Amino acid sequence: MAEPIASESPRRRGRRRAGADTRGALLEAARAEFGERGFDGATVRRIAERAGVDAAMVNHWFGGKEQLFVAALDFPIDIATILDRVLPGPPEELGARIIRTFLGVWDATGGAPLGTLIRSVASHETAAGMMREFVGTALAQRLVRPVAPDRHELRAALCGSQIIGLGMIRYVLRLEPIASAGHDEVVSATAPTLQRYLTGPLD
Amino acid sequence: MAEPIASESPRRRGRRRAGADTRGALLEAARAEFGERGFDGATVRRIAERAGVDAAMVNHWFGGKEQLFVAALDFPIDIATILDRVLPGPPEELGARIIRTFLGVWDATGGAPLGTLIRSVASHETAAGMMREFVGTALAQRLVRPVAPDRHELRAALCGSQIIGLGMIRYVLRLEPIASAGHDEVVSATAPTLQRYLTGPLD
């Protein structure tokens, strides 16, 4: 990890932001910018301007635009870590690795943050736009396209539907027997669905 | 349909409720009662008491406790109608009929009410409890158990996960290509998932 960069832009109020202030201001600015312009339209320069900090702070605190975007979604894990966990291994078991990673990540949070996320996605067009970008860009381009170039956007959206729905049932509705089921049982039941959406015939 | 019953209980304020008032008061009382006690614990008598009307009004306006419960969920269609649409036909096409009915019902609303429903389920334990009852009782007992007595609660929860997730992607996130896809395309892609959850092997 790089050391914090000392040359932050001065704030309007005339003092330097502490590190946590900079990070928080960037997250807030990113949510506004991505919400208004979408992932492709948003620029790191404009997000930094809105936050009143130097653009280098985005790379320093987040590593880049994509990581800032995912951080702004308030996911408990960043996409680079997700990809590191699910990509290695046989393509025909990708569905199982996705479900297992999903359960590991959200079980560790107790599930409450997923409720917050889904509520904001259902309430605010900003959050909905960010989630759309996450599934449509990050998932479709980075995760699905390499294993299934054919119809990768439809495949990613279908995977998204099963994953989001599983999250609703297990963590938000807490509906039994899925709420308390072990990972092996959930993977056995749902991984074949994801695998078909990823690499199987769709009609 | 029966004519409106004239002998409503007098309200505290000393005038009779108009029909729409009675119906609205029952819905409000039902949401509170089902939220506190769940579907099985709630009684028609107590709901009517909370609404300040005669218990006969529940049957008159809704046809019974189950229909009142579904009305209180603010679904655009009642469960009796859903069952009438999806049950007749070959069991091996039940998954396709469920998806087709789901799309028909929610497309007709433009999808916005599903956003409201999901938001309230993610925000209020009351609404979450009602939705749990809907999937766990109505779906599991009435729709799934007749075709799959084995593990019908798990099968219903799995179906619920794919259906709710599909609703999130199509109507709340409005993610393409699923948001604008024709019914045939969505049915081809997702009905095999439901069919496996209903009647296929789960491990």
Contacts between the chains, C-beta under 8 A, distances in Angstrom:
chain1	res1	chain2	res2	distance
A	115	B	122	4.9
A	115	B	123	8.0
A	116	B	122	8.0
A	118	B	118	6.7
A	118	B	122	4.8
A	118	B	168	7.6
A	119	B	119	5.7
A	119	B	122	4.1
A	119	B	123	5.5
A	121	B	168	7.7
A	121	B	172	6.5
A	121	B	173	6.7
A	122	B	115	4.9
A	122	B	116	7.9
A	122	B	118	4.8
A	122	B	119	4.1
A	122	B	122	6.8
A	122	B	168	7.9
A	122	B	172	5.3
A	123	B	115	8.0
A	123	B	119	5.5
A	128	B	172	6.7
A	128	B	173	5.5
A	128	B	174	7.4
A	131	B	173	5.7
A	132	B	173	5.3
A	132	B	174	7.3
A	132	B	175	5.2
A	135	B	169	7.8
A	135	B	173	7.3
A	135	B	175	5.9
A	136	B	175	6.1
A	136	B	176	7.4
A	153	B	176	7.0
A	153	B	177	5.8
A	154	B	177	5.1
A	154	B	178	7.1
A	154	B	181	7.8
A	154	B	189	7.1
A	157	B	169	5.6
A	157	B	175	5.1
A	157	B	176	7.5
A	157	B	177	6.7
A	157	B	178	4.5
A	158	B	178	7.3
A	158	B	189	5.8
A	158	B	190	7.0
A	160	B	165	7.4
A	160	B	169	5.8
A	160	B	173	7.9
A	160	B	175	6.9
A	161	B	162	6.8
A	161	B	165	3.8
A	161	B	166	4.8
A	161	B	168	6.9
A	161	B	169	4.4
A	161	B	178	7.2
A	161	B	190	7.5
A	162	B	161	6.8
A	162	B	162	5.8
A	162	B	165	5.5
A	162	B	193	7.2
A	163	B	165	7.1
A	164	B	164	7.8
A	164	B	165	4.5
A	164	B	168	5.0
A	164	B	169	7.0
A	165	B	160	7.4
A	165	B	161	3.8
A	165	B	162	5.5
A	165	B	163	7.1
A	165	B	164	4.5
A	165	B	165	2.5
A	165	B	166	7.1
A	165	B	168	6.9
A	166	B	161	4.8
A	166	B	165	7.1
A	168	B	118	7.6
A	168	B	121	7.7
A	168	B	122	7.9
A	168	B	161	6.9
A	168	B	164	5.0
A	168	B	165	6.9
A	168	B	168	7.5
A	169	B	135	7.8
A	169	B	157	5.6
A	169	B	160	5.8
A	169	B	161	4.4
A	169	B	164	7.0
A	172	B	121	6.6
A	172	B	122	5.3
A	172	B	128	6.7
A	173	B	121	6.7
A	173	B	128	5.5
A	173	B	131	5.7
A	173	B	132	5.3
A	173	B	135	7.3
A	173	B	160	7.9
A	174	B	128	7.4
A	174	B	132	7.4
A	175	B	132	5.2
A	175	B	135	5.9
A	175	B	136	6.1
A	175	B	157	5.2
A	175	B	160	6.9
A	176	B	136	7.4
A	176	B	153	7.0
A	176	B	157	7.5
A	177	B	153	5.8
A	177	B	154	5.1
A	177	B	157	6.7
A	178	B	154	7.1
A	178	B	157	4.5
A	178	B	158	7.3
A	178	B	161	7.1
A	181	B	154	7.8
A	185	B	203	7.2
A	188	B	202	6.5
A	188	B	203	3.8
A	189	B	154	7.1
A	189	B	158	5.8
A	189	B	197	7.5
A	189	B	202	4.8
A	189	B	203	6.9
A	190	B	158	7.0
A	190	B	161	7.5
A	192	B	196	7.0
A	193	B	162	7.2
A	193	B	193	4.8
A	193	B	196	7.4
A	196	B	192	7.0
A	196	B	193	7.4
A	197	B	189	7.5
A	202	B	188	6.4
A	202	B	189	4.8
A	203	B	185	7.2
A	203	B	188	3.8
A	203	B	189	6.9
